[in-house]
């Protein structure tokens, strides 16, 4: 909460003749995880969440965040400097238009998509591109860009060669009568070239940009120091490499060409530069997004193997935790789970910072414990652990909420937990026609909560990559998501929850994979979900009277599978605990 940062920034805006500026939590790839030098929003405001936008004017400043970060933003920002506003309930574009009519508002064209920029233009805001970023002018000790080496991602995990992928993308471009496409998403770059890196935390990205042509040739723009000789050789013929300084000239060379740019996910700078060069910009989804999301058979089997491996650590942790209340803290519990995962074969790191939240901290959806907030995990309360791992064959993400008492939890907690569990089961067991999209399914997870007048303020699920981002587009289970039809091979989370601010929070998350389904009377293609995650749900929080016979049957079958697949891989002590945890609810 450094007020001098805001004052210095305002002075810089005045020097540039700007009445305001947008500061998103973003880097030049518009990704969730960014290198330290791109943490401009945190530097300016103190807020460290993974999504948010600051609007700075001469006489006021506002931080826009979604429901996941309401409590975190309140704890991390100075209310005398920053208004805190819910980005969905009060979108920033109309707020800015009303707060500063006629003002010249600056923005960094590398840090905002064309789609997001258009919302401000449509609201009547005068938007002025400003380079270099004015935050960088006053952030004197800003870290430099990462230079970690990129590495090959072997075919044993990737399943398809880069040459085959490039040929498919080129064919799609030719079919759309497009000459080239701009690749700005590092996950798409990693998938297309079968490489991985370590430029950002938790996600194996090598940051860079690419242009792929309709002839399948790829130009990569990345610091050459990040591509050692073995990786250069791995890229093979048809891929050229140049530093980022060559990117403007490469775009200028596309004059009079039809070039696809993802208006939702690429920085606005690309479309602006291409238009200045005389290219015809075609707004369209990054051509790698859907093929990347639909895992091939090798990636699907890798996901299953990674989940089975991860389940060993998770079940060991839950057994350990069963005897831990009063002796452990949020930090020590997260450290224990990390140590158990680190002992697994091929562990590459966490897929995001673990959310280790006891009691009232569980109500902070994206709580991140630190030395100041850390507290004991006490007896007779809820403890929520949301965590994941990166393996070369898959990415995991799992949440469990447990009762730390010796007997059943209080009636209120059992009621809420069971309603969340009913929502989880509803998604896991859904059958739906091909063509249905994530927003169409979100309400199924809320039905039992809605019947009691309850809800949760986040989407039901997000896509998950294959040793890539734990939050992957383009499909998700959310009312606010674009209606991207679900397709076989997509991996999505199923994570309904319930949060009582200041008291407790609960969330139950498994990963699911979309698969073809064959309902007995179907006359057209149907899809369903294969559950990947393997870990028991806490019986002390389940109220059987609220479950239907079908829901009990699903839960008993799931727990039997967990015990069968994980029980043989853990110690005898953990196996005995797991047998009790997976006992039939039906008796």
NUMITOR-866179 format. One record per residue (C-alpha): residue in three letters; x, y, z. Coordinates in steps of 0.25 Angstrom, whole numbers, padded with zeros to 4 digits, always signed. Example, Ala and Ser with C-alpha at 12.3 -4.5 7.8 and 13.67 -1.06 7.14 Angstrom:
<recs>
ALA+0049-0018+0031
SER+0055-0004+0029
</recs>
This chain:
<recs>
UNK+0000+0000+0000
UNK+0010+0010-0005
UNK+0003+0024-0007
UNK+0016+0030-0013
UNK+0015+0020-0025
UNK+0001+0026-0028
UNK+0006+0040-0027
UNK+0019+0038-0035
UNK+0010+0031-0046
UNK+0000+0043-0046
UNK+0012+0052-0048
UNK+0017+0044-0060
UNK+0003+0045-0066
UNK+0002+0060-0065
UNK+0016+0061-0072
UNK+0010+0053-0084
UNK-0003+0061-0084
UNK-0012+0050-0080
UNK-0024+0051-0071
UNK-0024+0036-0067
UNK-0018+0023-0070
UNK-0022+0008-0070
UNK-0013-0001-0062
UNK-0018-0016-0064
UNK-0011-0028-0058
UNK-0005-0033-0071
UNK+0007-0035-0079
UNK+0009-0034-0094
UNK+0003-0048-0095
UNK-0009-0045-0087
UNK-0007-0057-0078
UNK-0011-0060-0064
UNK+0003-0063-0059
UNK+0013-0052-0063
UNK+0028-0049-0060
UNK+0032-0040-0049
UNK+0034-0028-0058
UNK+0020-0029-0062
UNK+0014-0028-0048
UNK+0010-0013-0051
UNK-0003-0014-0044
UNK+0003-0020-0031
UNK+0014-0009-0031
UNK+0004+0002-0032
UNK-0007-0003-0023
UNK-0002-0014-0014
UNK-0012-0023-0020
UNK-0006-0037-0024
UNK-0018-0044-0029
UNK-0016-0051-0043
UNK-0027-0042-0050
UNK-0031-0028-0048
UNK-0031-0014-0054
UNK-0027+0000-0048
UNK-0033+0013-0054
UNK-0025+0025-0049
UNK-0030+0039-0051
UNK-0024+0052-0046
UNK-0034+0052-0034
UNK-0038+0038-0032
UNK-0034+0024-0034
UNK-0042+0011-0035
UNK-0038-0004-0035
UNK-0047-0013-0042
UNK-0047-0028-0038
UNK-0057-0040-0039
UNK-0064-0047-0027
UNK-0051-0056-0025
UNK-0043-0044-0020
UNK-0053-0035-0012
UNK-0047-0039+0001
UNK-0033-0040-0004
UNK-0034-0026-0010
UNK-0040-0020+0003
UNK-0028-0026+0011
UNK-0017-0021+0001
UNK-0021-0007-0003
UNK-0022+0006+0004
UNK-0037+0011+0004
UNK-0033+0025+0004
UNK-0026+0024-0009
UNK-0033+0013-0016
UNK-0048+0011-0018
UNK-0051-0004-0020
UNK-0062-0008-0030
UNK-0067-0021-0035
UNK-0063-0022-0049
UNK-0076-0030-0053
UNK-0086-0022-0046
UNK-0080-0009-0049
UNK-0071-0010-0062
UNK-0060+0000-0063
UNK-0063+0005-0077
UNK-0077+0012-0073
UNK-0071+0016-0060
UNK-0059+0023-0066
UNK-0068+0030-0076
UNK-0077+0036-0065
UNK-0065+0039-0056
UNK-0057+0046-0066
UNK-0065+0051-0078
UNK-0056+0056-0089
UNK-0043+0053-0083
UNK-0031+0047-0090
UNK-0029+0033-0084
UNK-0016+0026-0087
UNK-0014+0011-0089
UNK-0002+0002-0093
UNK-0006-0005-0106
UNK+0003-0017-0102
UNK-0006-0019-0089
UNK-0020-0019-0094
UNK-0027-0027-0105
UNK-0035-0020-0117
UNK-0048-0026-0111
UNK-0045-0020-0097
UNK-0041-0007-0103
UNK-0054-0006-0112
UNK-0062-0006-0099
UNK-0056+0007-0095
UNK-0058+0013-0109
UNK-0072+0009-0109
UNK-0074+0016-0096
UNK-0070+0029-0102
UNK-0056+0029-0095
UNK-0045+0036-0102
UNK-0034+0026-0102
UNK-0019+0030-0105
UNK-0008+0019-0107
UNK+0004+0022-0099
UNK+0017+0015-0101
UNK+0026+0013-0093
UNK+0017+0010-0081
UNK+0017+0021-0071
UNK+0018+0011-0060
UNK+0031+0007-0065
UNK+0036+0021-0065
UNK+0034+0022-0050
UNK+0037+0008-0045
UNK+0052+0010-0044
UNK+0055-0004-0039
UNK+0046-0012-0049
UNK+0052-0026-0052
UNK+0057-0029-0066
UNK+0050-0039-0075
UNK+0053-0054-0072
UNK+0063-0061-0081
UNK+0061-0076-0077
UNK+0064-0086-0087
UNK+0053-0093-0095
UNK+0053-0108-0096
UNK+0047-0119-0105
UNK+0034-0125-0101
UNK+0036-0140-0105
UNK+0026-0147-0114
UNK+0024-0157-0103
UNK+0016-0146-0096
UNK+0012-0137-0108
UNK+0006-0148-0116
UNK+0008-0141-0129
UNK+0019-0134-0136
UNK+0021-0119-0138
UNK+0021-0121-0153
UNK+0008-0128-0153
UNK+0002-0118-0144
UNK+0007-0106-0153
UNK+0002-0113-0165
UNK-0012-0114-0159
UNK-0012-0099-0155
UNK-0007-0095-0169
UNK-0019-0103-0175
UNK-0029-0096-0166
UNK-0023-0083-0171
UNK-0024-0087-0185
UNK-0038-0091-0183
UNK-0042-0078-0177
UNK-0035-0071-0189
UNK-0025-0065-0179
UNK-0010-0063-0182
UNK-0005-0063-0167
UNK-0008-0063-0153
UNK-0002-0056-0141
UNK+0001-0065-0129
UNK+0003-0057-0116
UNK-0002-0067-0106
UNK+0011-0074-0100
UNK+0002-0086-0098
UNK-0001-0087-0112
UNK+0013-0085-0116
UNK+0018-0096-0107
UNK+0007-0105-0112
UNK+0010-0102-0127
UNK+0025-0104-0126
UNK+0025-0115-0115
UNK+0034-0107-0106
UNK+0033-0103-0091
UNK+0040-0092-0083
UNK+0041-0086-0069
UNK+0039-0071-0072
UNK+0027-0069-0062
UNK+0023-0076-0049
UNK+0015-0089-0049
UNK+0013-0090-0064
UNK+0024-0096-0073
UNK+0024-0084-0084
UNK+0035-0079-0092
UNK+0030-0065-0095
UNK+0030-0061-0109
UNK+0022-0057-0122
UNK+0020-0064-0135
UNK+0014-0062-0149
UNK+0010-0075-0156
UNK+0007-0074-0171
UNK-0003-0082-0179
UNK+0010-0089-0184
UNK+0012-0095-0170
UNK+0025-0086-0169
UNK+0027-0080-0155
UNK+0034-0068-0151
UNK+0037-0068-0136
UNK+0041-0055-0129
UNK+0048-0058-0116
UNK+0061-0054-0110
UNK+0071-0064-0117
UNK+0078-0067-0104
UNK+0066-0074-0099
UNK+0067-0084-0110
UNK+0080-0093-0108
UNK+0085-0101-0120
UNK+0077-0114-0116
UNK+0064-0106-0116
UNK+0067-0099-0129
UNK+0070-0113-0135
UNK+0057-0118-0129
UNK+0049-0107-0136
UNK+0053-0113-0149
UNK+0051-0108-0163
UNK+0041-0097-0166
UNK+0043-0090-0153
UNK+0052-0077-0153
UNK+0056-0069-0140
UNK+0058-0055-0138
UNK+0059-0045-0126
UNK+0046-0037-0122
UNK+0052-0025-0129
UNK+0049-0031-0142
UNK+0034-0032-0140
UNK+0030-0019-0145
UNK+0037-0021-0158
UNK+0031-0035-0160
UNK+0017-0029-0158
UNK+0020-0018-0168
UNK+0024-0029-0178
UNK+0010-0034-0177
UNK+0005-0022-0185
UNK-0007-0025-0194
UNK-0009-0039-0187
UNK-0021-0045-0179
UNK-0016-0047-0165
UNK-0023-0053-0154
UNK-0022-0047-0140
UNK-0029-0052-0128
UNK-0037-0039-0124
UNK-0040-0045-0110
UNK-0026-0050-0106
UNK-0016-0043-0114
UNK-0010-0029-0110
UNK-0017-0018-0118
UNK-0003-0013-0123
UNK-0003-0024-0133
UNK-0016-0021-0141
UNK-0012-0006-0140
UNK+0002-0008-0146
UNK-0004-0018-0157
UNK-0014-0007-0161
UNK-0003+0003-0162
UNK+0005-0006-0171
UNK-0007-0008-0180
UNK-0011-0022-0176
UNK-0025-0027-0176
UNK-0027-0031-0161
UNK-0037-0042-0159
UNK-0042-0044-0145
UNK-0043-0058-0141
UNK-0039-0068-0131
UNK-0025-0072-0130
UNK-0024-0084-0139
UNK-0017-0092-0128
UNK-0027-0091-0117
UNK-0037-0101-0120
UNK-0027-0112-0125
UNK-0019-0110-0113
UNK-0031-0111-0104
UNK-0035-0124-0110
UNK-0025-0134-0105
UNK-0020-0145-0114
UNK-0020-0159-0109
UNK-0006-0158-0104
UNK-0009-0146-0096
UNK-0022-0152-0091
UNK-0014-0164-0085
UNK-0004-0155-0080
UNK-0015-0147-0072
UNK-0020-0160-0066
UNK-0006-0164-0062
UNK-0002-0150-0056
UNK-0015-0151-0048
UNK-0013-0164-0042
UNK+0001-0160-0039
UNK-0004-0147-0032
UNK-0014-0155-0025
UNK-0004-0162-0017
UNK+0002-0149-0011
UNK-0012-0144-0009
UNK-0017-0156-0001
UNK-0004-0156+0007
UNK-0007-0142+0011
UNK-0021-0144+0014
UNK-0017-0155+0023
UNK-0007-0147+0030
UNK-0016-0135+0032
UNK-0026-0144+0038
UNK-0017-0144+0051
UNK-0012-0130+0049
UNK-0022-0120+0055
UNK-0016-0111+0066
UNK-0002-0115+0062
UNK-0001-0109+0048
UNK-0003-0096+0041
UNK-0007-0092+0027
UNK+0007-0090+0023
UNK+0012-0103+0029
UNK+0001-0111+0023
UNK+0003-0105+0009
UNK+0018-0108+0011
UNK+0015-0123+0014
UNK+0006-0125+0002
UNK+0017-0119-0007
UNK+0028-0128-0001
UNK+0019-0140-0003
UNK+0017-0136-0018
UNK+0032-0133-0019
UNK+0035-0147-0016
UNK+0026-0152-0028
UNK+0033-0157-0041
UNK+0034-0145-0051
UNK+0029-0134-0042
UNK+0032-0121-0049
UNK+0026-0111-0039
UNK+0012-0106-0034
UNK+0002-0102-0045
UNK-0002-0090-0036
UNK+0001-0085-0022
UNK-0007-0094-0013
UNK-0019-0088-0006
UNK-0017-0093+0008
UNK-0029-0087+0016
UNK-0034-0090+0030
UNK-0047-0085+0036
UNK-0051-0071+0031
UNK-0039-0070+0021
UNK-0047-0081+0013
UNK-0057-0070+0009
UNK-0046-0063+0002
UNK-0047-0070-0011
UNK-0033-0068-0016
UNK-0027-0066-0002
UNK-0012-0067-0002
UNK-0005-0069+0012
UNK+0007-0061+0016
UNK+0015-0059+0029
UNK+0005-0049+0033
UNK-0008-0056+0030
UNK-0003-0070+0034
UNK-0011-0076+0045
UNK-0013-0090+0052
UNK-0022-0101+0046
UNK-0031-0102+0058
UNK-0040-0114+0062
UNK-0055-0113+0059
UNK-0054-0104+0047
UNK-0053-0105+0032
UNK-0040-0105+0024
UNK-0040-0103+0009
UNK-0028-0107+0001
UNK-0028-0104-0014
UNK-0015-0108-0021
UNK-0009-0114-0033
UNK+0004-0120-0040
UNK+0011-0119-0053
UNK+0016-0132-0059
UNK+0022-0134-0073
UNK+0009-0143-0076
UNK-0001-0134-0070
UNK-0006-0123-0061
UNK-0014-0125-0049
UNK-0023-0116-0040
UNK-0032-0121-0029
UNK-0039-0115-0017
UNK-0044-0122-0004
UNK-0051-0117+0008
UNK-0050-0124+0021
UNK-0055-0124+0035
UNK-0044-0124+0045
UNK-0053-0129+0057
UNK-0054-0143+0062
UNK-0069-0145+0059
UNK-0079-0140+0049
UNK-0079-0126+0045
UNK-0090-0116+0050
UNK-0103-0117+0042
UNK-0101-0104+0035
UNK-0088-0108+0029
UNK-0093-0122+0025
UNK-0105-0115+0018
UNK-0096-0106+0010
UNK-0085-0116+0007
UNK-0095-0126+0002
UNK-0102-0116-0007
UNK-0088-0113-0013
UNK-0086-0127-0014
UNK-0099-0129-0021
UNK-0095-0118-0031
UNK-0082-0125-0033
UNK-0088-0138-0036
UNK-0099-0132-0045
UNK-0087-0127-0054
UNK-0079-0140-0054
UNK-0091-0148-0058
UNK-0097-0139-0069
UNK-0100-0144-0083
UNK-0102-0133-0093
UNK-0103-0132-0108
UNK-0091-0129-0116
UNK-0091-0114-0119
UNK-0095-0110-0104
UNK-0085-0100-0098
UNK-0080-0097-0084
UNK-0089-0086-0081
UNK-0101-0095-0083
UNK-0096-0105-0072
UNK-0092-0095-0061
UNK-0106-0095-0055
UNK-0106-0110-0052
UNK-0096-0108-0042
UNK-0104-0097-0035
UNK-0118-0104-0034
UNK-0117-0109-0020
UNK-0111-0096-0015
UNK-0121-0088-0022
UNK-0133-0096-0016
UNK-0128-0091-0002
UNK-0126-0077-0007
UNK-0110-0078-0008
UNK-0100-0077-0019
UNK-0085-0075-0021
UNK-0078-0063-0029
UNK-0069-0070-0038
UNK-0070-0080-0050
UNK-0072-0094-0049
UNK-0060-0099-0057
UNK-0049-0095-0066
UNK-0041-0102-0076
UNK-0027-0109-0072
UNK-0015-0111-0081
UNK-0006-0122-0084
UNK+0006-0118-0076
UNK+0002-0104-0079
UNK-0007-0094-0072
UNK-0016-0099-0061
UNK-0026-0089-0066
UNK-0027-0091-0081
UNK-0037-0086-0092
UNK-0045-0085-0100
UNK-0056-0093-0093
UNK-0061-0092-0078
UNK-0073-0095-0070
UNK-0077-0081-0066
UNK-0089-0071-0069
UNK-0079-0061-0074
UNK-0071-0070-0083
UNK-0072-0069-0098
UNK-0081-0080-0104
UNK-0070-0090-0109
UNK-0076-0103-0111
UNK-0070-0114-0103
UNK-0062-0125-0110
UNK-0056-0138-0108
UNK-0042-0137-0101
UNK-0045-0124-0094
UNK-0041-0124-0079
UNK-0049-0115-0070
UNK-0050-0113-0055
UNK-0063-0116-0047
UNK-0062-0107-0035
UNK-0075-0102-0029
UNK-0074-0095-0015
UNK-0080-0087-0004
UNK-0074-0076+0004
UNK-0079-0069+0017
UNK-0071-0057+0018
UNK-0063-0056+0031
UNK-0067-0070+0035
UNK-0064-0081+0025
UNK-0063-0085+0011
UNK-0064-0099+0003
UNK-0061-0103-0011
UNK-0060-0117-0017
UNK-0052-0119-0030
UNK-0049-0130-0039
UNK-0044-0130-0053
UNK-0053-0136-0064
UNK-0050-0139-0078
UNK-0060-0138-0089
UNK-0063-0151-0096
UNK-0074-0157-0106
UNK-0086-0163-0099
UNK-0097-0172-0104
UNK-0110-0170-0097
UNK-0119-0182-0100
UNK-0129-0174-0108
UNK-0120-0163-0114
UNK-0123-0160-0129
UNK-0111-0150-0130
UNK-0097-0149-0124
UNK-0096-0147-0109
UNK-0084-0144-0099
UNK-0081-0146-0085
UNK-0070-0145-0075
UNK-0059-0155-0070
UNK-0055-0152-0056
UNK-0040-0151-0055
UNK-0037-0147-0041
UNK-0036-0157-0030
UNK-0038-0153-0015
UNK-0049-0156-0005
UNK-0059-0145-0001
UNK-0060-0143+0014
UNK-0071-0152+0020
UNK-0072-0144+0032
UNK-0078-0132+0024
UNK-0088-0141+0016
UNK-0103-0141+0020
UNK-0108-0154+0013
UNK-0122-0150+0014
UNK-0120-0138+0004
UNK-0114-0148-0006
UNK-0123-0156-0016
UNK-0121-0171-0018
UNK-0114-0168-0031
UNK-0104-0158-0025
UNK-0101-0167-0014
UNK-0098-0178-0024
UNK-0089-0169-0032
UNK-0081-0165-0019
UNK-0080-0180-0015
UNK-0075-0183-0029
UNK-0065-0172-0029
UNK-0059-0175-0015
UNK-0058-0190-0019
UNK-0050-0185-0031
UNK-0041-0176-0023
UNK-0038-0187-0013
UNK-0035-0197-0024
UNK-0026-0188-0032
UNK-0019-0181-0021
UNK-0019-0191-0009
UNK-0008-0200-0015
UNK+0001-0188-0017
UNK+0001-0183-0003
UNK+0007-0188+0011
UNK-0001-0198+0019
UNK-0005-0187+0029
UNK-0010-0178+0018
UNK-0017-0190+0011
UNK-0025-0193+0024
UNK-0029-0178+0025
UNK-0033-0178+0011
UNK-0041-0190+0012
UNK-0049-0183+0023
UNK-0050-0170+0015
UNK-0055-0178+0003
UNK-0065-0187+0010
UNK-0079-0188+0004
UNK-0089-0177+0009
UNK-0100-0186+0006
UNK-0095-0195+0017
</recs>
